[in-house]
Amino acid sequence: MTTSTKKFSEYLGTDEQGNNRMRLGHLTYVMKGQKIYIEREAGPELVTLEMHVARPWIRSNFEKEMAFQRRKQLAIDLQRTNIPLHERRAYKKRMGWVGA
């Protein structure tokens, strides 16, 4: 039995316009706002409604990856701050932003 070590999805980052790029399978997808495009040699091709219905994993992978990237950036930013965690939680509790 042979198994492949190549991952199905790979986050390629954001470009200078703020568009998110992911490789899913052997195709590269670009998310511009809420629209998703396939990168081709002839130019970007919009993912149609029929393709979204046939391949719902395209949008779900983008949403999952974007949520992960936001959590990752928040963790990096919170490590840089000099405010301890217990003080941050106490402040949010005093302001009423979180429950008891």
N, C-alpha and C positions, 0 to 999 in steps of 0.2 A: 504494500500500500504506500503510495506517495502522497504527501501532503504539501500544499503550497504555503510558503511563508509570506507571500505577498498579501498585503492588506487590501480589502475591497475599497475602503474609503480612506482618503488621505487629505487632510486640510492643507491647502497650499498658501493660505494667508490672504491678505487684502492687498489690492494694488493702490496706486496713487489716487485713483478716483473714489476709493472706499468700497469697491466691489469685492465681494467674497468669492474665493475660488476653492473648488474641491475637485478631487479626482475620484470618481465613482466607477469602479470597474476599469475599463480602458479609455473612458471619455472624461474630458475636463469640462466641468460645469461652472458657470459664472452667475452669481446672483446680484442683479442690479436692482436695488429697491426691493420690490416684491416679485419681480419677474426673473425667471431662470432661463439662461441661454446655454446652448452647447457650443463649445469652441470647435470650429471646423477650419480647414485650410482656406475655404472660400469666404469665411467670415462667420460671425456668430449666428446661430439659428435658435429662434425662440422655441421653448418647450410649450407645445400646444396643450389645450385642455384634454384632448384624447390621450396624449402621452402621459399627462398627470394622472389620469384615471388608470391607465395601463401600468404605470410605474409610480405608485404613491411613495415609494421609498426615497425618491429624489428629494422631495420637499422635507420629508421627515428627517433625513440625514442632515440637511442644511440646518433645520431648526435645532436638532440635537447638538450639532457642532457649534452653532452660534451661542447656545446657552452655556456650553462648556467653556468656550472662549471668554464669555463675560464673567463666569465664576472664577476662572483662572486669573484674569486681569484684576478682579477684586481682591483675590487672595494675595497677589503680588503687591498691590497698592496698600493693603492693610498691614503687610509685613514691613513696609517702609515707614509707616507712621510711628510716632513715639507715644501714642495713646494706648495704654494697656486695654486688653479685652474687657476686663471687669468694669473699668471706668466707662468704656463705650457702651456696654450693655446697661449700666446704671443710668446713664444719661438718656438713652432711648426709653427706658422704663419711666423715668421722671417726666419726659415730654409726652408720654402716652402713645408712643409709636408702636410699642409692642405690648403684648399681654403680660400678666403677672406670672 
